Amino acid sequence: MNNNKNTQYLLNSLVSFQEQIQNLEKIIKNNDYQSMIQSTSDTINHVYEQNQLLYTLLDIRSYGYMNDYQFKKALTDREKMIEIAPTSTTGYARTGHLLSMYGYQLRAIKVYDQGLDISLQQQQQKEAMIPHTTDQRATHVSETDELESGKAIAVQQSEIYIDPFQILPEELLTNIVACLPQNIKLTCIQVSKSWRFRILGCIEAWNDFALGKEEYENKNMALLSISSHFGHHVQNLTMNTDSPIVWSSCMKKLQQEHFGRIRSLQITGRK
């Protein structure tokens, strides 16, 4: 972001608008109608330009939010920039950079692609109308380069895979897995064989095991189908379900001693 350039534009715009208002006040007092028409016309044109002023203000504020680690507020401002000027590639470049900076690479790539599509459309329209001057070509190439380089970085970052089970300390991983809701554990188990082995073998993760209500029947059955791998860790079993299928499966697992170490059994869903 060219912060100095934007700030200078902002200051110049504010000074210009203030001067126009002061001049208009004098004209009204003097009943100078021709000057009044001209001055109000100039002011009206200036008001139309305020979208650019608002655009610049949003750009500056979002830059502040971004560097103050207020991601959501920064993103709101940058999306507003796109809303104000949907054909300007700057808003897409700024938004893509923010998303990529905070790790949302796929979203960043999508925004960069939108900006590149607009840039291509503008290039084709201009070439069809009039030949470009050298300066116009340089400006357009610069804007396109910013989008393409930003997208390239986001693509590169999206291909970096970090396995927390390979880099985090065992104690920390145990605490994390133990805090995960059951449905999230079920999802994580399906990521890879190594994740499945580590999560199912985590004693603390399965101290408490609950079978949810009827709407969770599929997840309940999925967990019961692998209970032989973690059931021996369960100490507190809660059956909060009316589903006959889940009940039948759970009773079968109890008979097979999958939950052979339970200390408490709480039944809350059976009528």
C-alpha positions in Angstrom: 0.0 0.0 0.0 1.3 3.4 -1.0 0.3 5.0 2.3 2.0 8.4 1.8 0.3 8.8 -1.6 -3.2 8.0 -0.3 -2.8 10.2 2.8 -1.7 13.1 0.6 -4.7 12.6 -1.7 -7.0 12.5 1.4 -5.6 15.7 2.8 -5.9 17.5 -0.6 -9.5 16.4 -1.1 -10.5 17.6 2.4 -8.9 21.0 1.9 -10.4 21.4 -1.5 -13.9 20.5 -0.3 -13.6 22.9 2.6 -12.5 25.7 0.3 -15.5 25.1 -2.0 -18.0 25.3 0.9 -16.5 28.5 2.2 -16.5 30.0 -1.3 -20.2 29.0 -1.8 -21.2 30.7 1.5 -19.8 34.0 0.2 -21.5 33.7 -3.1 -24.9 33.0 -1.5 -24.5 36.1 0.7 -23.7 38.2 -2.3 -26.7 36.9 -4.4 -24.3 36.2 -7.3 -26.4 33.7 -9.2 -24.1 32.9 -12.0 -21.3 32.2 -9.7 -23.7 30.3 -7.5 -24.6 28.0 -10.4 -20.9 27.5 -11.3 -19.8 27.0 -7.7 -22.6 24.5 -6.8 -21.9 22.6 -10.0 -18.2 22.3 -9.0 -19.2 21.2 -5.5 -21.7 18.6 -6.9 -18.9 17.2 -9.1 -16.7 17.1 -6.0 -19.4 15.2 -4.1 -19.5 12.6 -6.9 -15.8 12.2 -6.4 -16.3 11.5 -2.7 -16.6 7.8 -3.5 -12.9 8.0 -4.3 -12.3 9.8 -1.0 -14.3 7.1 0.9 -12.4 4.5 -1.0 -9.1 6.0 0.1 -10.3 6.3 3.7 -11.3 2.7 3.8 -8.0 1.7 2.3 -6.1 3.6 5.0 -8.3 2.3 7.8 -8.1 -1.3 6.7 -4.3 -1.0 6.5 -4.4 0.1 10.2 -6.7 -2.7 11.2 -4.6 -5.2 9.3 -1.4 -4.2 11.1 -3.3 -4.0 14.5 -4.4 -7.6 14.0 -8.1 -6.8 13.6 -8.7 -9.1 10.7 -12.5 -9.0 10.5 -12.7 -5.2 10.6 -9.9 -5.0 8.0 -11.7 -7.5 5.7 -15.0 -5.6 6.1 -13.3 -2.4 4.9 -11.6 -4.1 2.0 -14.8 -5.8 0.8 -16.5 -2.4 1.0 -13.8 -1.0 -1.3 -14.8 -3.7 -3.9 -18.5 -2.8 -3.4 -17.8 0.9 -4.0 -15.5 0.3 -7.0 -16.2 -3.2 -8.4 -14.3 -2.5 -11.6 -11.1 -1.3 -9.8 -8.5 -4.0 -9.4 -7.0 -2.3 -6.3 -9.8 -3.5 -4.0 -9.3 -7.1 -5.1 -5.5 -6.9 -4.7 -5.9 -5.4 -1.2 -8.4 -8.0 -0.2 -6.5 -10.9 -1.6 -3.3 -9.7 0.2 -5.2 -9.5 3.5 -6.7 -13.0 3.2 -3.4 -14.5 2.2 -1.6 -12.8 5.1 -4.0 -14.3 7.6 -3.8 -17.8 6.1 -7.1 -17.9 4.0 -5.2 -18.9 0.8 -8.1 -20.4 -1.2 -10.3 -17.4 -0.5 -7.4 -15.1 -1.5 -6.9 -17.0 -4.8 -10.6 -16.6 -5.6 -10.5 -12.9 -5.0 -7.3 -12.5 -7.0 -8.9 -14.4 -9.9 -11.9 -12.0 -9.8 -9.5 -9.1 -10.0 -7.6 -10.7 -12.9 -10.9 -11.3 -14.8 -11.8 -7.6 -14.5 -8.3 -6.6 -15.5 -8.5 -8.7 -18.6 -11.9 -7.4 -19.5 -10.7 -3.8 -19.2 -7.6 -4.5 -21.3 -9.7 -6.0 -24.1 -12.2 -3.1 -24.0 -9.5 -0.5 -24.1 -7.7 -2.2 -27.0 -10.9 -2.4 -28.9 -11.6 1.3 -28.5 -8.3 3.2 -28.8 -4.6 2.3 -29.0 -2.8 2.4 -25.6 -0.1 4.9 -24.9 3.1 3.6 -23.3 2.0 5.0 -19.9 -1.4 3.4 -20.0 0.1 0.0 -20.8 2.6 0.4 -18.0 -0.1 1.2 -15.5 -2.3 -1.7 -16.6 0.7 -4.1 -16.5 1.6 -3.0 -13.0 -1.9 -3.6 -11.7 -2.1 -7.0 -13.4 1.4 -7.9 -12.0 0.3 -7.1 -8.5 -2.7 -9.4 -8.8 -0.7 -12.2 -10.4 2.2 -12.0 -7.9 -0.2 -12.0 -5.0 -2.1 -15.0 -6.4 1.2 -16.9 -7.0 2.1 -16.4 -3.3 -1.3 -17.6 -2.2 -1.0 -20.7 -4.4 2.4 -21.4 -3.0 1.3 -21.0 0.6 -1.8 -23.2 0.0 0.4 -26.1 -1.1 2.4 -26.0 2.2 1.1 -28.9 4.4 1.9 -28.9 8.1 1.0 -31.9 10.2 0.5 -30.8 13.8 1.1 -34.4 15.0 4.6 -34.2 13.6 5.7 -30.8 15.0 3.8 -30.2 18.3 4.8 -31.7 21.7 3.0 -34.8 22.8 1.6 -33.2 25.9 0.1 -30.3 23.9 -1.4 -32.6 21.3 -3.0 -34.7 24.0 -4.6 -31.6 25.6 -5.9 -30.5 22.1 -7.4 -33.8 21.2 -8.9 -34.2 24.6 -10.8 -30.9 24.2 -12.2 -31.7 20.7 -15.9 -32.4 20.5 -16.8 -36.0 19.5 -18.0 -35.1 16.0 -14.7 -33.3 15.3 -12.7 -36.3 16.6 -14.7 -38.4 14.2 -13.7 -36.1 11.3 -10.1 -36.0 12.3 -9.9 -39.8 12.5 -10.7 -39.9 8.8 -7.8 -37.5 7.8 -5.1 -40.1 7.7 -3.9 -43.4 9.2 -1.5 -41.6 11.5 -4.2 -39.2 12.8 -6.5 -42.2 13.3 -3.9 -44.1 15.3 -2.9 -41.1 17.4 -6.5 -40.0 18.2 -7.9 -43.4 18.9 -4.9 -44.2 21.2 -5.3 -40.9 23.2 -6.6 -42.1 26.6 -7.6 -38.6 27.7 -9.7 -38.1 24.6 -12.1 -40.9 25.4 -12.5 -40.7 29.2 -16.0 -39.4 28.6 -18.1 -40.9 25.8 -21.6 -39.8 25.0 -24.1 -41.1 22.4 -26.1 -38.1 21.2 -29.8 -37.6 20.3 -31.5 -39.2 17.4 -30.4 -36.6 14.9 -26.8 -37.7 15.5 -27.7 -41.4 14.7 -25.2 -41.7 11.8 -22.3 -40.2 13.9 -23.2 -42.4 16.8 -23.2 -45.5 14.7 -19.9 -44.5 13.1 -18.2 -44.1 16.5 -19.7 -47.4 17.8 -18.3 -49.1 14.7 -14.8 -48.3 15.9 -15.4 -48.6 19.6 -13.1 -51.6 19.8 -10.2 -49.2 19.3 -11.0 -46.6 22.0 -13.8 -48.2 24.2 -11.3 -49.5 26.7 -10.3 -45.9 27.5 -13.9 -44.9 28.3 -14.7 -44.4 32.0 -17.9 -42.5 31.8 -20.5 -43.6 29.3 -23.7 -41.5 28.6 -26.6 -42.7 26.5 -28.7 -39.7 25.5 -30.6 -41.2 22.6 -34.0 -42.7 21.7 -32.7 -44.5 18.6 -33.4 -48.2 18.7 -30.5 -48.8 16.3 -28.0 -47.0 18.5 -29.3 -48.7 21.6 -29.1 -52.1 20.1 -25.5 -51.5 18.8 -24.4 -50.1 22.1 -25.8 -53.0 24.1 -24.0 -55.3 21.7 -20.7 -53.4 22.3 -21.2 -53.6 26.0 -21.7 -57.4 25.8 -18.5 -57.6 23.7 -16.8 -55.7 26.5 -15.7 -52.8 24.3 -16.5 -50.6 27.3 -15.0 -52.9 29.8 -13.5 -50.2 32.1 -16.5 -47.9 32.5 -17.0 -46.6 36.1 -20.4 -44.9 35.4 -23.2 -45.4 33.0 -25.8 -42.6 32.6 -29.0 -43.1 30.6 -30.8 -39.8 29.8 -32.5 -40.3 26.5 -34.5 -43.5 26.9 -38.3 -43.0 27.5 
